[in-house]
Amino acid sequence: MLRAGFAERRCLAAVFACNRRNAEGCRMLKRLKIVLEMVKIEHTLFALPFAFMGAFFAGRGLPRLPQIAWILLAMVGARSAAMAFNRLVDLPFDSRNPRTINRALPKKLVGRGFVVVFIMVSSAVLIFAASRLNRLSLILSPLALVIVFLYSYTKRFTWLTHFFLGISLACAPIGAWIAIKGSIAWEPLILGAAVVLWVAGFDVIYSCQDVEFDKREPIYSIPKRYGVRAALWLSAVLHLTMLIVLVFLFWKEGLGPISFLGLTVVGLLLAYEHSLVRPADLSRANTAFFTINGWISILLFATTMIDLLWNGTK
């Protein structure tokens, strides 16, 4: 009987230990889900099509499947690390800004320690993926992390912060080109310049929402320095310049009518984006920022991909 009682207690202890492990596993998954929502993993859509554009330009057609997979993994790792780092660094501002006060970190839905671990793991994913591509990709992967982490501090000392964000996202097509070629050339740099102009343009629109908050804080931005009206005009000029840069790139690369048709539609989408926002009415800035720019990146990639593949079969 004593043996039976001892065995029963051991069995119950094992059950409780198992339940504790399951509960801890559930809490871990819940925190991970919160962090993934916090970094808006779905918005990798902004930079990923441009990364694949760089890869398709480098190979003049479809890259090998393993290359696509490693580029995708590197992109997810880099962007996840960058966004989580940004949320962590911006926590003091987000805790005071009415627009961002309900984010996960200000509401303490997830701890800073967990976010730090997430950043470290995401950074390791980028470096590992780069190591599977080629030597130059591996060598430059820490530099890419420095660039995307630096952006989070730029709003503290320069109104050019929007361009630093653009440079961060421009790492995508440049890095993808290097992933395929193992070297650098002028083509990805021009594509990267177009990305800088595009991102800076829509980030200026987005930051107009926070201009009153920024005036009360030690934050630098174009809307704060020059006013919302001038900022919106500058954003339009940046997007127009982006289109000119892409026209030059497509012409220089000998792309056909499919790519130029896609670029024409992109121009119309950008015009529509700017029609949504007015100095006195920024209520549709989120639509201009997220929805339209997501479609722009997909459309540009899709049309250039079709063009490159079509020309490759001739």
C-alpha contacts under 8 A as a table, 3 or more apart, distances in Angstrom:
res1	aa1	res2	aa2	distance
1	M	4	A	4.96
1	M	5	G	6.16
2	L	5	G	5.07
2	L	6	F	6.11
3	R	6	F	5.08
3	R	7	A	6.12
4	A	7	A	5.11
4	A	8	E	6.10
5	G	8	E	5.04
5	G	9	R	6.24
6	F	9	R	5.15
6	F	10	R	6.24
7	A	10	R	5.05
7	A	11	C	6.08
8	E	11	C	4.98
8	E	12	L	6.17
9	R	12	L	5.05
9	R	13	A	6.09
10	R	13	A	5.05
10	R	14	A	6.14
11	C	14	A	5.12
11	C	15	V	6.26
12	L	15	V	5.01
12	L	16	F	6.20
13	A	16	F	5.10
13	A	17	A	6.09
14	A	17	A	5.06
14	A	18	C	6.06
15	V	18	C	5.06
15	V	19	N	6.13
16	F	19	N	5.00
16	F	20	R	6.13
17	A	20	R	5.05
17	A	21	R	6.21
18	C	21	R	5.08
18	C	22	N	6.13
19	N	22	N	4.98
19	N	23	A	6.00
20	R	23	A	5.01
20	R	24	E	6.07
21	R	24	E	5.09
21	R	25	G	6.04
22	N	25	G	4.94
22	N	26	C	6.13
23	A	26	C	5.05
23	A	27	R	6.23
24	E	27	R	5.05
24	E	28	M	6.11
25	G	28	M	5.03
25	G	29	L	6.21
26	C	29	L	5.11
26	C	30	K	6.09
27	R	30	K	4.97
27	R	31	R	6.18
28	M	31	R	5.19
28	M	32	L	6.15
29	L	32	L	4.97
29	L	33	K	6.09
30	K	33	K	5.10
30	K	34	I	6.28
31	R	34	I	5.04
31	R	35	V	6.23
31	R	109	L	7.80
31	R	110	V	6.02
31	R	114	F	7.89
32	L	35	V	5.11
32	L	36	L	6.15
33	K	36	L	5.11
33	K	37	E	6.21
34	I	37	E	5.13
34	I	38	M	6.01
34	I	104	A	7.01
34	I	109	L	7.48
34	I	110	V	7.12
35	V	38	M	4.74
35	V	39	V	6.17
35	V	84	A	7.61
35	V	104	A	7.62
35	V	110	V	7.42
35	V	115	V	7.16
36	L	39	V	5.31
36	L	40	K	6.03
36	L	41	I	5.72
36	L	80	S	7.99
37	E	40	K	4.88
37	E	41	I	6.61
38	M	41	I	7.99
38	M	84	A	7.54
38	M	87	R	7.95
38	M	103	R	6.99
38	M	104	A	6.31
39	V	80	S	6.31
39	V	83	M	5.17
39	V	84	A	5.69
39	V	87	R	7.71
40	K	43	H	5.58
40	K	44	T	7.76
41	I	44	T	5.75
41	I	76	V	7.80
41	I	80	S	6.80
42	E	45	L	6.20
43	H	46	F	5.77
43	H	294	G	7.90
44	T	47	A	5.79
44	T	48	L	5.93
44	T	75	M	7.72
44	T	76	V	6.84
44	T	79	R	6.75
45	L	48	L	5.31
45	L	49	P	6.69
45	L	294	G	6.32
45	L	297	S	7.60
45	L	298	I	7.76
46	F	49	P	6.87
46	F	50	F	7.76
46	F	293	N	7.05
46	F	294	G	5.53
46	F	297	S	6.05
47	A	50	F	5.41
47	A	51	A	6.31
47	A	169	L	6.04
47	A	170	A	7.95
47	A	172	A	6.32
47	A	297	S	7.46
48	L	51	A	4.96
48	L	52	F	6.34
48	L	72	L	7.50
48	L	75	M	6.82
48	L	172	A	7.08
49	P	52	F	5.11
49	P	53	M	6.11
49	P	297	S	5.78
49	P	298	I	5.81
49	P	300	L	7.76
49	P	301	F	5.39
50	F	53	M	4.78
50	F	54	G	6.26
50	F	172	A	6.54
50	F	173	P	5.36
50	F	195	V	7.91
50	F	297	S	6.69
50	F	301	F	6.52
51	A	54	G	5.17
51	A	55	A	6.38
51	A	71	I	7.90
51	A	172	A	4.61
51	A	173	P	3.97
51	A	174	I	7.42
51	A	175	G	7.36
51	A	176	A	5.39
51	A	177	W	7.92
52	F	55	A	4.82
52	F	56	F	6.02
52	F	68	I	7.92
52	F	173	P	6.87
52	F	176	A	6.77
52	F	301	F	7.15
53	M	56	F	5.11
53	M	57	F	6.03
53	M	173	P	6.54
53	M	301	F	5.61
53	M	304	T	7.24
53	M	305	M	7.14
54	G	57	F	5.14
54	G	58	A	6.11
54	G	172	A	7.79
54	G	173	P	4.32
54	G	174	I	6.40
54	G	175	G	7.87
54	G	176	A	5.45
54	G	177	W	4.96
54	G	188	P	6.18
54	G	191	L	7.57
55	A	58	A	5.10
55	A	59	G	6.29
55	A	63	P	6.82
55	A	173	P	7.07
55	A	176	A	5.04
55	A	177	W	4.96
55	A	179	A	7.48
55	A	180	I	6.17
56	F	59	G	5.21
56	F	60	R	5.45
56	F	61	G	5.03
56	F	62	L	5.91
56	F	63	P	6.54
56	F	305	M	6.74
56	F	308	L	7.43
57	F	60	R	4.90
57	F	61	G	6.88
57	F	177	W	7.38
57	F	308	L	7.80
58	A	61	G	7.90
58	A	177	W	5.30
58	A	180	I	6.25
58	A	181	K	6.33
59	G	62	L	6.68
59	G	63	P	6.08
59	G	180	I	6.76
59	G	181	K	7.61
60	R	308	L	6.10
60	R	309	L	7.74
60	R	312	G	7.28
61	G	305	M	7.22
61	G	308	L	5.39
61	G	309	L	5.24
61	G	312	G	6.46
62	L	309	L	6.97
63	P	67	Q	6.43
63	P	68	I	6.53
63	P	180	I	7.46
64	R	67	Q	5.34
64	R	68	I	6.47
65	L	68	I	5.09
65	L	69	A	6.25
66	P	69	A	5.05
66	P	70	W	6.22
67	Q	70	W	5.27
67	Q	71	I	6.07
67	Q	133	L	6.73
67	Q	179	A	7.52
67	Q	180	I	7.25
68	I	71	I	5.18
68	I	72	L	6.09
69	A	72	L	5.12
69	A	73	L	6.23
70	W	73	L	5.01
70	W	74	A	6.02
70	W	129	A	5.29
70	W	130	A	7.27
70	W	132	R	6.99
70	W	133	L	6.91
71	I	74	A	5.05
71	I	75	M	6.09
71	I	129	A	7.13
71	I	130	A	7.75
71	I	176	A	6.50
71	I	179	A	7.30
72	L	75	M	5.13
72	L	76	V	6.27
73	L	76	V	5.21
73	L	77	G	6.13
73	L	125	V	7.19
73	L	126	L	6.92
73	L	129	A	6.28
74	A	77	G	5.12
74	A	78	A	6.02
74	A	125	V	6.55
74	A	126	L	4.30
74	A	127	I	7.38
74	A	128	F	7.96
74	A	129	A	5.27
74	A	130	A	6.52
75	M	78	A	5.19
75	M	79	R	6.01
75	M	126	L	7.09
75	M	172	A	7.13
76	V	79	R	5.38
76	V	80	S	5.88
76	V	122	S	7.87
76	V	126	L	7.71
77	G	80	S	5.28
77	G	81	A	6.11
77	G	122	S	4.49
77	G	123	S	5.94
77	G	124	A	7.65
77	G	125	V	5.32
77	G	126	L	4.82
78	A	81	A	5.29
78	A	82	A	6.11
78	A	122	S	6.59
78	A	123	S	6.21
78	A	125	V	7.91
78	A	126	L	5.61
78	A	145	L	6.96
79	R	82	A	4.99
79	R	83	M	6.02
80	S	83	M	5.33
80	S	84	A	6.05
80	S	119	I	7.24
80	S	122	S	6.16
81	A	84	A	5.34
81	A	85	F	6.00
81	A	118	F	7.25
81	A	119	I	4.55
81	A	120	M	7.31
81	A	122	S	5.15
81	A	123	S	5.79
82	A	85	F	5.16
82	A	86	N	6.11
82	A	119	I	7.68
82	A	145	L	7.54
82	A	148	V	5.62
82	A	149	F	5.85
83	M	86	N	4.98
83	M	87	R	6.24
84	A	87	R	5.15
84	A	88	L	6.23
84	A	115	V	6.59
84	A	118	F	7.59
84	A	119	I	6.25
85	F	88	L	5.06
85	F	89	V	6.11
85	F	115	V	7.95
85	F	116	V	7.75
85	F	119	I	6.56
85	F	149	F	6.69
85	F	152	S	7.53
86	N	89	V	5.21
86	N	90	D	5.89
86	N	149	F	7.31
86	N	152	S	5.21
87	R	90	D	5.19
87	R	91	L	5.99
87	R	105	L	7.54
88	L	91	L	5.33
88	L	105	L	7.56
88	L	112	R	7.11
88	L	115	V	7.48
89	V	92	P	7.55
89	V	152	S	6.69
89	V	153	Y	7.64
90	D	93	F	5.41
90	D	94	D	5.95
90	D	152	S	7.40
91	L	94	D	4.95
91	L	95	S	5.94
91	L	105	L	6.82
91	L	106	P	6.51
92	P	95	S	5.38
92	P	96	R	6.92
93	F	96	R	5.39
93	F	97	N	6.15
94	D	97	N	5.12
94	D	98	P	7.91
94	D	99	R	7.93
94	D	100	T	5.07
94	D	101	I	5.43
94	D	103	R	7.65
94	D	106	P	6.61
95	S	100	T	7.01
95	S	101	I	4.94
95	S	106	P	5.08
96	R	100	T	7.84
96	R	101	I	6.33
97	N	100	T	5.43
97	N	101	I	5.66
97	N	213	F	6.71
98	P	101	I	5.34
98	P	102	N	7.97
99	R	102	N	7.57
99	R	210	D	7.99
100	T	103	R	5.62
101	I	106	P	5.78
101	I	107	K	7.11
102	N	106	P	6.44
102	N	107	K	5.88
103	R	106	P	5.74
103	R	107	K	6.22
104	A	107	K	5.26
104	A	108	K	5.97
104	A	109	L	5.06
104	A	110	V	6.27
105	L	108	K	4.82
105	L	109	L	6.14
105	L	110	V	5.97
105	L	111	G	6.96
105	L	112	R	7.33
106	P	109	L	7.86
108	K	111	G	6.32
110	V	114	F	7.00
110	V	115	V	7.58
111	G	114	F	5.45
111	G	115	V	6.62
112	R	115	V	5.03
112	R	116	V	6.20
113	G	116	V	5.08
113	G	117	V	6.37
114	F	117	V	5.16
114	F	118	F	6.21
115	V	118	F	4.90
115	V	119	I	6.19
116	V	119	I	5.08
116	V	120	M	6.30
117	V	120	M	5.08
117	V	121	V	6.16
118	F	121	V	5.18
118	F	122	S	6.02
119	I	122	S	5.14
119	I	123	S	6.04
120	M	123	S	5.13
120	M	124	A	6.17
121	V	124	A	5.02
121	V	125	V	6.21
122	S	125	V	5.00
122	S	126	L	6.45
123	S	126	L	5.17
123	S	127	I	6.37
123	S	145	L	7.35
124	A	127	I	5.12
124	A	128	F	6.00
125	V	128	F	5.17
125	V	129	A	6.03
126	L	129	A	5.21
126	L	130	A	6.10
126	L	141	S	7.11
127	I	130	A	5.04
127	I	131	S	6.19
127	I	138	L	6.29
127	I	141	S	5.78
127	I	142	P	7.31
128	F	131	S	5.05
128	F	132	R	6.58
128	F	138	L	7.88
129	A	132	R	5.23
129	A	133	L	6.75
130	A	133	L	5.22
130	A	134	N	6.75
130	A	137	S	5.16
130	A	138	L	4.78
130	A	141	S	6.61
130	A	179	A	7.58
131	S	134	N	5.99
131	S	135	R	6.63
131	S	137	S	6.76
131	S	138	L	4.80
133	L	137	S	6.55
133	L	138	L	7.66
133	L	179	A	5.64
133	L	180	I	7.64
134	N	137	S	5.43
134	N	138	L	6.49
134	N	179	A	6.42
134	N	182	G	6.20
135	R	138	L	5.18
135	R	139	I	6.23
135	R	182	G	7.33
136	L	139	I	5.01
136	L	140	L	6.10
136	L	178	I	7.18
136	L	179	A	7.95
136	L	182	G	5.93
136	L	183	S	7.13
137	S	140	L	5.32
137	S	141	S	5.99
137	S	175	G	7.07
137	S	178	I	6.31
137	S	179	A	5.90
137	S	182	G	7.10
138	L	141	S	5.25
138	L	142	P	7.87
139	I	142	P	7.03
140	L	143	L	5.17
140	L	144	A	6.37
141	S	144	A	5.06
141	S	145	L	6.49
142	P	145	L	5.06
142	P	146	V	6.30
143	L	146	V	5.00
143	L	147	I	6.26
144	A	147	I	5.16
144	A	148	V	6.32
144	A	168	S	7.78
144	A	171	C	6.79
145	L	148	V	5.26
145	L	149	F	5.97
146	V	149	F	5.20
146	V	150	L	5.89
147	I	150	L	5.18
147	I	151	Y	6.63
147	I	167	I	7.80
147	I	168	S	6.02
148	V	151	Y	5.56
148	V	152	S	7.57
148	V	165	L	7.64
148	V	168	S	4.99
149	F	152	S	5.82
149	F	153	Y	7.74
150	L	153	Y	5.62
150	L	154	T	6.69
151	Y	154	T	5.24
151	Y	155	K	7.67
151	Y	161	T	6.89
151	Y	164	F	5.61
151	Y	165	L	5.87
151	Y	168	S	7.22
152	S	155	K	6.91
153	Y	156	R	5.67
153	Y	157	F	7.63
154	T	157	F	5.60
154	T	158	T	5.86
154	T	159	W	7.97
154	T	160	L	7.73
154	T	161	T	5.21
154	T	164	F	7.37
155	K	158	T	5.74
155	K	159	W	6.57
155	K	160	L	7.90
155	K	161	T	5.31
155	K	219	I	5.46
155	K	220	Y	4.96
155	K	221	S	6.71
156	R	218	P	6.37
156	R	219	I	5.18
156	R	220	Y	5.99
157	F	219	I	7.39
157	F	220	Y	6.32
158	T	161	T	5.90
158	T	220	Y	5.46
158	T	221	S	7.16
159	W	162	H	7.33
159	W	220	Y	4.60
159	W	221	S	4.14
159	W	222	I	5.36
159	W	225	R	7.22
160	L	163	F	5.51
160	L	164	F	6.75
160	L	221	S	6.92
160	L	222	I	7.23
161	T	164	F	5.03
161	T	165	L	6.44
161	T	220	Y	7.45
161	T	221	S	6.69
162	H	165	L	5.18
162	H	166	G	6.45
162	H	199	V	7.47
162	H	200	A	4.73
162	H	201	G	7.84
162	H	203	D	6.00
162	H	204	V	6.54
162	H	221	S	7.50
163	F	166	G	4.80
163	F	167	I	6.18
163	F	196	V	6.17
163	F	197	L	7.43
163	F	199	V	7.50
163	F	200	A	5.07
164	F	167	I	4.95
164	F	168	S	6.24
165	L	168	S	5.03
165	L	169	L	6.49
165	L	196	V	7.59
165	L	199	V	7.01
165	L	200	A	6.86
166	G	169	L	5.24
166	G	170	A	6.00
166	G	195	V	6.27
166	G	196	V	3.86
166	G	197	L	6.79
166	G	198	W	7.40
166	G	199	V	4.89
166	G	200	A	5.46
167	I	170	A	4.83
167	I	171	C	6.52
167	I	192	G	7.59
167	I	195	V	7.73
167	I	196	V	5.44
168	S	171	C	5.57
168	S	172	A	7.90
169	L	172	A	5.69
169	L	195	V	6.97
169	L	196	V	7.25
169	L	199	V	7.67
170	A	173	P	6.04
170	A	174	I	6.57
170	A	191	L	7.87
170	A	192	G	4.54
170	A	193	A	7.10
170	A	195	V	5.48
170	A	196	V	6.03
171	C	174	I	5.21
171	C	175	G	5.54
171	C	192	G	7.11
172	A	175	G	5.23
172	A	176	A	6.07
172	A	192	G	7.98
173	P	176	A	5.04
173	P	177	W	6.14
173	P	188	P	6.23
173	P	191	L	7.00
173	P	192	G	6.28
174	I	177	W	5.21
174	I	178	I	6.38
174	I	184	I	7.75
174	I	188	P	5.04
174	I	189	L	6.48
174	I	191	L	7.83
174	I	192	G	6.37
175	G	178	I	5.08
175	G	179	A	6.07
176	A	179	A	4.82
176	A	180	I	6.45
177	W	180	I	5.34
177	W	181	K	6.00
177	W	182	G	7.68
177	W	183	S	7.75
177	W	184	I	7.23
177	W	188	P	6.47
178	I	181	K	5.08
178	I	182	G	4.69
178	I	183	S	5.20
178	I	184	I	5.93
179	A	182	G	5.74
181	K	184	I	7.51
184	I	188	P	7.57
185	A	188	P	6.40
185	A	189	L	7.02
186	W	189	L	5.13
186	W	190	I	6.31
187	E	190	I	5.30
187	E	191	L	6.35
187	E	249	L	7.32
188	P	191	L	4.90
188	P	192	G	5.82
189	L	192	G	4.84
189	L	193	A	6.11
190	I	193	A	4.97
190	I	194	A	6.40
190	I	245	V	7.24
190	I	249	L	6.90
191	L	194	A	5.12
191	L	195	V	6.40
191	L	245	V	7.94
191	L	246	L	7.14
191	L	249	L	7.30
192	G	195	V	4.99
192	G	196	V	6.26
193	A	196	V	5.03
193	A	197	L	6.37
193	A	242	M	7.85
193	A	245	V	7.79
194	A	197	L	5.22
194	A	198	W	6.14
194	A	242	M	4.87
194	A	243	L	7.62
194	A	245	V	6.05
194	A	246	L	6.53
195	V	198	W	5.02
195	V	199	V	5.96
195	V	242	M	7.52
196	V	199	V	5.36
196	V	200	A	5.92
197	L	200	A	5.26
197	L	201	G	5.98
197	L	238	L	5.36
197	L	239	H	6.29
197	L	241	T	7.19
197	L	242	M	5.51
198	W	201	G	5.19
198	W	202	F	6.48
198	W	238	L	6.76
198	W	239	H	5.60
198	W	242	M	6.06
199	V	202	F	5.39
199	V	203	D	5.92
200	A	203	D	5.09
200	A	204	V	6.08
200	A	235	S	7.43
200	A	238	L	7.41
201	G	204	V	5.39
201	G	205	I	6.75
201	G	234	L	7.49
201	G	235	S	4.26
201	G	236	A	6.87
201	G	238	L	5.47
201	G	239	H	5.96
202	F	205	I	5.07
202	F	206	Y	6.27
202	F	235	S	6.72
202	F	288	A	7.79
202	F	289	F	6.05
202	F	293	N	8.00
203	D	206	Y	4.90
203	D	207	S	6.02
203	D	289	F	7.53
204	V	207	S	5.20
204	V	208	C	6.44
204	V	221	S	7.89
204	V	222	I	6.76
204	V	223	P	7.05
204	V	231	A	6.55
204	V	232	L	7.23
204	V	235	S	6.21
205	I	208	C	5.41
205	I	209	Q	7.73
205	I	231	A	7.38
205	I	232	L	6.29
205	I	235	S	6.83
205	I	277	V	7.94
205	I	285	A	6.80
205	I	289	F	7.45
206	Y	209	Q	6.04
206	Y	285	A	6.09
206	Y	286	N	7.08
206	Y	289	F	6.33
207	S	210	D	5.46
207	S	211	V	6.72
207	S	221	S	7.41
207	S	223	P	7.01
208	C	211	V	5.28
208	C	223	P	5.67
208	C	228	V	6.01
208	C	231	A	7.77
208	C	282	L	7.62
209	Q	212	E	7.90
209	Q	282	L	6.60
209	Q	285	A	7.60
210	D	213	F	5.25
210	D	214	D	5.95
211	V	214	D	5.00
211	V	215	K	6.24
211	V	223	P	6.11
211	V	224	K	5.47
211	V	228	V	7.70
212	E	215	K	5.25
212	E	216	R	6.92
212	E	224	K	7.87
213	F	216	R	5.41
213	F	217	E	6.56
214	D	217	E	5.02
214	D	218	P	7.02
214	D	219	I	5.41
214	D	220	Y	7.19
214	D	221	S	7.81
214	D	224	K	6.65
215	K	218	P	7.61
215	K	219	I	7.41
215	K	224	K	6.39
220	Y	224	K	6.79
220	Y	225	R	7.39
221	S	224	K	5.28
221	S	225	R	6.25
222	I	225	R	5.08
222	I	226	Y	5.83
222	I	227	G	7.29
222	I	231	A	6.07
223	P	226	Y	5.42
223	P	227	G	4.59
223	P	228	V	4.84
223	P	229	R	7.98
223	P	230	A	7.45
223	P	231	A	5.20
224	K	227	G	5.59
224	K	228	V	7.46
226	Y	230	A	5.99
226	Y	231	A	6.50
227	G	230	A	5.66
227	G	231	A	6.13
228	V	231	A	4.94
228	V	232	L	6.15
228	V	279	P	5.72
229	R	232	L	5.34
229	R	233	W	6.49
229	R	278	R	7.76
229	R	279	P	5.37
230	A	233	W	5.12
230	A	234	L	6.17
231	A	234	L	5.04
231	A	235	S	6.11
232	L	235	S	4.99
232	L	236	A	6.38
232	L	274	H	7.90
232	L	278	R	7.92
232	L	279	P	7.67
233	W	236	A	5.16
233	W	237	V	6.39
234	L	237	V	5.01
234	L	238	L	6.18
235	S	238	L	5.10
235	S	239	H	6.33
236	A	239	H	5.18
236	A	240	L	6.16
236	A	274	H	7.06
237	V	240	L	5.06
237	V	241	T	6.13
238	L	241	T	5.12
238	L	242	M	6.17
239	H	242	M	4.89
239	H	243	L	6.41
239	H	270	L	7.26
240	L	243	L	5.22
240	L	244	I	6.49
241	T	244	I	5.02
241	T	245	V	6.20
242	M	245	V	5.12
242	M	246	L	6.27
243	L	246	L	5.13
243	L	247	V	6.15
243	L	263	L	7.47
243	L	267	G	7.03
244	I	247	V	5.09
244	I	248	F	6.33
245	V	248	F	5.20
245	V	249	L	6.26
246	L	249	L	4.90
246	L	250	F	5.97
246	L	263	L	7.95
247	V	250	F	5.24
247	V	251	W	6.05
247	V	260	F	7.58
247	V	263	L	7.89
248	F	251	W	5.16
248	F	252	K	5.98
249	L	252	K	5.07
249	L	253	E	6.01
250	F	253	E	5.10
250	F	254	G	6.12
250	F	255	L	5.25
250	F	259	S	7.42
250	F	260	F	7.63
251	W	254	G	5.10
251	W	255	L	6.16
252	K	255	L	7.84
255	L	258	I	7.95
255	L	259	S	6.37
255	L	260	F	7.82
255	L	304	T	7.71
255	L	307	D	6.65
255	L	308	L	7.25
256	G	259	S	5.90
256	G	260	F	6.80
256	G	307	D	6.34
257	P	260	F	5.04
257	P	261	L	5.88
257	P	307	D	7.96
258	I	261	L	5.09
258	I	262	G	6.25
258	I	303	T	5.87
258	I	304	T	7.20
258	I	306	I	7.46
258	I	307	D	5.83
259	S	262	G	5.09
259	S	263	L	6.19
259	S	300	L	7.49
259	S	303	T	5.06
259	S	304	T	5.00
259	S	307	D	6.12
260	F	263	L	4.87
260	F	264	T	6.12
261	L	264	T	5.06
261	L	265	V	6.44
261	L	303	T	7.93
262	G	265	V	5.19
262	G	266	V	6.22
262	G	299	L	6.40
262	G	300	L	6.06
262	G	303	T	5.62
262	G	304	T	7.89
263	L	266	V	4.88
263	L	267	G	6.23
263	L	300	L	6.63
264	T	267	G	5.05
264	T	268	L	6.47
265	V	268	L	5.02
265	V	269	L	6.21
266	V	269	L	4.98
266	V	270	L	6.15
266	V	296	I	5.76
266	V	299	L	7.37
266	V	300	L	7.36
267	G	270	L	5.12
267	G	271	A	6.24
268	L	271	A	5.03
268	L	272	Y	6.21
269	L	272	Y	4.98
269	L	273	E	6.07
269	L	292	I	6.83
269	L	296	I	7.21
270	L	273	E	4.87
270	L	274	H	6.32
270	L	292	I	7.82
271	A	274	H	5.28
271	A	275	S	6.30
272	Y	275	S	4.97
272	Y	276	L	6.53
273	E	276	L	5.45
273	E	277	V	7.40
273	E	288	A	5.01
273	E	292	I	6.71
274	H	277	V	5.73
274	H	288	A	7.48
275	S	278	R	7.49
276	L	282	L	7.92
276	L	284	R	6.06
276	L	285	A	7.15
276	L	288	A	6.74
277	V	281	D	6.13
277	V	282	L	5.26
277	V	283	S	7.52
277	V	284	R	6.35
277	V	285	A	6.17
277	V	288	A	7.79
278	R	281	D	4.88
278	R	282	L	6.02
279	P	282	L	6.75
281	D	284	R	7.71
282	L	285	A	5.29
283	S	286	N	7.57
284	R	287	T	5.35
284	R	288	A	6.44
285	A	288	A	4.98
285	A	289	F	5.98
286	N	289	F	4.90
286	N	290	F	5.87
286	N	291	T	7.73
287	T	290	F	5.54
287	T	291	T	5.28
287	T	292	I	6.66
288	A	291	T	6.30
288	A	292	I	5.52
288	A	293	N	7.02
289	F	292	I	6.52
289	F	293	N	6.04
290	F	293	N	5.67
290	F	294	G	5.98
291	T	294	G	5.29
291	T	295	W	6.52
292	I	295	W	5.22
292	I	296	I	6.22
293	N	296	I	4.83
293	N	297	S	6.30
294	G	297	S	5.50
294	G	298	I	6.45
295	W	298	I	5.15
295	W	299	L	5.93
296	I	299	L	5.19
296	I	300	L	6.16
297	S	300	L	5.33
297	S	301	F	6.27
298	I	301	F	5.26
298	I	302	A	6.00
299	L	302	A	5.11
299	L	303	T	6.12
300	L	303	T	5.52
300	L	304	T	6.16
301	F	304	T	5.37
301	F	305	M	5.85
302	A	305	M	5.15
302	A	306	I	6.16
303	T	306	I	5.18
303	T	307	D	6.08
304	T	307	D	4.94
304	T	308	L	6.02
305	M	308	L	5.20
305	M	309	L	6.05
306	I	309	L	5.18
306	I	310	W	5.87
307	D	310	W	5.11
307	D	311	N	6.09
308	L	311	N	5.21
308	L	312	G	6.00
309	L	312	G	4.92
309	L	313	T	6.42
310	W	313	T	5.40
310	W	314	K	6.81
311	N	314	K	5.39
